[in-house]
Amino acid sequence: MRSFWSGKKIIVTGGSGFLGSFVVGELKRQKASIFVPRSEDYDLRLLGDIENMFDQFMPDMIIHLAASVGGIGANMKNPGKFFYDNIMMGVQLMEEARLAGVKKFVNVGTICSYPKFTPVPFKEEDLWNGYPEETNAPYGLAKKMLIVQSQAYRQQYGFNSINLLQVNLYGPRDNFSPESSHVIPALIKKCCDAIGNKEDRIVVWGSGKPTREFLYVEDAARGILLAGEMYNKSEPVNLGSGFEISIKDLVRLIAKFTGFKGRIAWDKTKPDGQPRRCLDVSRAEKEFGFRARVTFEEGLKKTIAWYKKRSCGCKT
């Protein structure tokens, strides 16, 4: 059978990033024609650069992955930047896509858009029942406004845009920078650095009590493409694994898999972030048949092996 994606012209914003590289790789295997706008050539915060991008490459679909994003520390340091960058990129890009007659817009949002005290598991209908967790609210709200735009544009213009609410990702090629990484790559680096430097302890932010859900990056890419092919409604859809783990248990697991045997010290002067995060993923399975395939331990081992092979002084 001919692939849905074969011959389709797709713009993937953020296509050179962590998730984007996997989405682009799969699209190439599906014989799509892909354009990845580089930030040095196309600043998506600027209307003129978006217009120039469409002059260069007119797509059938846009998969919008580009974001200014990071962990708790990066969010606390850059609330204004994260709000401005994310809302300006998304709002203008969707408007110009509508004006240009792009057939479909896939907006990949974030679990950070949910209220701080959402009942677990998070259901899409609870999205508006409160304010997001304070440390990442500017980022979460900027992304959330694209859902409003998407629904308004479908109502008024018949514009086909969809919205995916994605949990934190992990996997090979992740961002391991101490200044901007999320929790899994940050912990892997801490453990490997401690082993390499013969240190007997690591310091971790918070109390360890909050829970998080994670999705392996290859599963995320597959889910995005399934939605791009099969889902055509503006109601948001959770994209996750449905698996919840405490930060304390996560640290122990990463220490075990990296081989770190020292002490774990908790810096309780640092914020915990949202108390719990775990998604109800039933809508994604119902609407476009997505279910995560890679188990958390399997994905974690693959991620650690990739990092050790490329960056770490400790043995694999």
C-alpha positions in Angstrom: 0.0 0.0 0.0 1.2 3.5 -0.8 2.2 5.4 2.4 0.0 8.3 3.5 3.2 10.4 3.7 4.7 9.5 0.4 5.2 12.6 -1.7 3.6 14.9 0.9 5.3 18.3 1.5 5.9 18.7 5.3 7.5 21.6 7.2 8.8 20.4 10.6 9.7 23.3 12.8 12.2 22.3 15.4 13.1 19.4 13.0 16.8 19.6 13.9 16.1 19.2 17.6 15.7 16.2 19.8 12.2 15.1 19.0 12.3 16.7 15.6 15.2 14.5 14.4 13.2 11.4 15.0 10.1 12.8 13.4 12.1 13.9 10.3 13.8 10.5 10.2 10.5 8.7 10.1 9.1 11.0 7.5 12.2 10.4 5.3 11.6 6.7 5.6 8.0 7.3 4.5 9.2 9.2 1.4 7.8 12.6 2.4 9.3 15.8 1.1 10.6 17.7 4.2 11.7 21.2 4.9 13.3 22.0 8.3 13.6 25.8 8.9 16.9 26.6 10.7 16.6 29.3 13.3 19.6 31.2 11.8 17.7 31.4 8.5 14.1 31.6 9.7 13.3 33.3 13.1 9.8 32.1 13.5 9.1 34.9 15.9 9.3 37.3 13.0 6.4 37.5 10.5 8.7 38.3 7.6 10.8 35.2 8.1 7.6 33.0 8.2 6.5 34.6 4.9 9.9 33.9 3.4 9.8 30.3 4.5 6.5 29.8 2.7 8.0 31.5 -0.4 10.8 28.9 -0.2 8.6 25.9 0.5 4.8 25.6 0.4 3.8 22.6 2.5 0.7 20.4 2.6 1.2 20.1 6.4 3.1 21.8 9.2 4.3 19.9 12.3 5.1 22.5 14.8 7.7 21.2 17.3 9.8 24.3 17.7 9.8 25.7 21.3 11.9 27.6 23.9 11.8 25.1 26.7 13.8 23.6 29.6 13.6 22.2 33.1 12.4 23.9 36.3 15.6 26.0 36.6 15.4 27.2 33.0 11.7 28.1 33.3 12.4 30.1 36.5 15.2 31.9 34.9 13.4 32.7 31.6 9.7 33.1 32.2 9.4 36.1 29.9 11.4 34.6 27.1 9.6 31.3 27.2 6.2 33.0 27.1 7.1 35.5 24.3 9.1 33.0 22.1 6.5 30.3 22.3 3.4 32.4 21.8 4.9 34.5 18.9 6.2 31.4 17.0 2.9 29.5 17.3 0.3 32.2 16.8 2.0 33.8 13.7 2.8 30.5 12.2 -0.7 29.2 12.4 -2.1 32.5 11.0 0.2 32.5 8.1 -0.5 28.8 7.4 -4.2 29.6 7.3 -3.7 32.5 4.9 -1.4 30.3 2.7 -3.9 27.5 2.5 -1.9 24.9 4.3 -4.1 21.8 4.6 -3.2 20.8 8.1 -1.4 22.1 11.1 -0.1 19.8 13.9 0.6 21.7 17.1 2.6 19.8 19.6 1.9 21.3 23.1 2.8 20.3 26.6 1.6 18.7 29.8 2.7 22.0 31.5 -0.5 23.6 30.2 -2.6 21.6 32.7 -3.6 23.1 36.1 -1.3 22.6 39.0 -3.7 20.4 40.9 -5.3 18.4 38.1 -6.8 15.1 39.3 -4.6 12.1 38.2 -4.7 10.8 35.6 -5.0 14.1 33.7 -8.0 14.1 31.4 -8.2 16.5 28.4 -11.5 17.9 29.7 -9.7 19.1 32.9 -7.4 21.4 31.0 -9.2 24.6 31.9 -10.0 23.8 35.6 -7.2 25.9 37.2 -3.9 27.7 36.8 -0.7 25.8 35.8 2.1 25.1 38.2 3.9 28.5 38.8 7.4 27.6 37.8 6.4 26.7 34.2 3.1 28.6 33.8 4.4 31.2 31.3 5.5 28.4 29.0 2.4 26.2 29.6 0.0 29.1 29.0 1.7 30.3 25.8 1.3 26.8 24.4 -2.2 26.6 25.7 -3.2 29.7 23.7 -2.5 27.8 20.5 -5.3 25.4 21.4 -7.7 28.4 21.7 -6.4 29.7 18.3 -6.8 26.3 16.7 -10.4 25.9 17.9 -11.3 29.4 16.9 -9.8 29.0 13.5 -11.6 25.7 12.9 -14.9 27.4 13.9 -14.5 30.5 11.8 -12.3 29.4 8.9 -12.6 25.6 8.8 -8.8 25.4 9.3 -7.7 21.9 10.0 -5.4 22.1 13.0 -4.9 19.5 15.8 -3.3 19.8 19.3 -1.3 17.2 21.1 -0.5 17.5 24.8 2.8 15.8 25.3 4.6 14.6 28.4 8.3 15.0 29.0 10.4 13.0 26.6 13.6 11.1 27.0 15.9 9.0 24.8 19.0 9.2 22.7 20.0 12.6 21.4 18.4 14.4 24.3 19.7 17.7 25.7 22.2 17.0 28.5 23.1 20.6 29.1 23.1 21.4 32.9 21.5 24.8 32.2 18.5 23.7 30.2 18.0 19.9 30.4 15.0 18.1 31.8 15.1 15.8 34.7 16.2 12.5 33.1 19.2 13.7 31.1 20.2 16.0 34.1 20.2 13.0 36.4 22.0 10.7 34.0 24.7 13.4 33.6 25.0 13.9 37.4 25.5 10.2 38.0 28.0 9.7 35.2 29.9 12.8 36.2 30.1 11.6 39.8 31.4 8.2 38.7 34.0 9.8 36.4 35.1 12.2 39.1 35.1 9.6 41.8 32.6 11.5 43.9 30.5 9.8 46.6 27.3 11.8 46.3 25.0 13.7 44.0 22.6 16.6 44.9 19.1 16.5 43.5 16.6 19.4 43.5 13.5 19.1 45.7 12.1 16.4 48.0 11.8 13.5 45.5 8.1 13.2 46.3 6.6 14.5 43.0 5.7 12.1 40.3 6.2 12.4 36.6 5.3 10.6 33.4 7.8 10.1 30.6 7.5 9.1 26.9 10.3 7.5 24.9 11.2 9.8 22.0 10.6 7.2 19.3 7.1 6.5 20.6 6.4 10.2 20.6 7.5 10.6 17.0 5.3 7.7 16.0 2.3 9.2 17.9 2.7 12.5 16.2 2.7 11.0 12.8 -0.3 8.8 13.6 -2.2 11.9 14.7 -1.0 13.8 11.6 -2.4 11.1 9.4 -5.6 10.1 11.2 -6.8 12.8 13.6 -8.7 15.9 12.3 -10.3 17.6 15.3 -9.2 20.6 17.4 -9.9 19.0 20.8 -6.6 18.3 22.5 -5.3 14.8 22.8 -2.8 13.6 25.5 0.3 11.9 24.2 2.1 9.9 26.8 2.8 6.5 28.3 0.3 6.4 31.1 3.2 5.4 33.5 3.8 7.4 36.7 7.0 7.3 38.7 8.2 9.4 41.7 11.4 11.5 41.3 12.9 9.6 44.2 12.3 6.2 42.5 13.5 7.7 39.2 16.8 8.8 40.8 17.3 5.3 42.3 16.7 3.7 38.9 19.1 6.0 37.1 21.8 5.5 39.8 21.3 1.7 39.4 21.5 1.7 35.6 24.5 4.1 35.4 26.4 2.2 38.2 26.5 5.1 40.6 26.7 3.7 44.2 27.1 6.9 46.2 24.7 8.9 48.3 21.7 10.9 47.0 21.3 14.2 48.8 18.0 16.2 48.4 18.2 20.0 48.2 14.8 20.8 49.6 15.4 24.6 49.2 14.7 24.0 45.5 11.2 23.7 44.1 9.5 20.4 43.4 7.3 21.7 40.6 3.9 20.2 40.0 3.0 17.5 42.7 1.9 14.8 40.2 1.8 14.3 36.5 0.3 11.3 34.7 -2.0 11.4 31.7 -5.1 9.6 30.7 -4.0 8.3 27.3 -7.3 6.6 26.3 -8.3 9.3 23.8 -5.1 8.9 21.7 -5.7 5.1 21.4 -9.3 5.6 20.5 -8.8 8.4 18.0 -5.7 7.2 16.2 -4.5 4.0 17.7 -1.5 5.2 19.6 -0.1 3.4 22.6 3.5 3.6 23.9 5.5 0.5 23.0 8.9 1.1 24.8 8.8 0.2 28.5 10.3 2.8 30.8 13.3 0.6 32.0 14.0 -0.4 28.4 14.0 3.2 27.2 16.1 4.4 30.2 18.8 1.8 29.5 18.9 2.8 25.8 19.3 6.5 26.8 22.0 5.8 29.3 23.9 3.6 26.9 23.8 6.3 24.2 25.0 9.0 26.6 27.9 6.9 28.0 29.0 6.0 24.5 29.3 9.6 23.4 29.9 11.8 26.5 30.7 10.1 29.7 33.9 9.0 31.3 32.4 6.0 33.0 32.3 2.5 31.4 29.3 1.2 29.6 
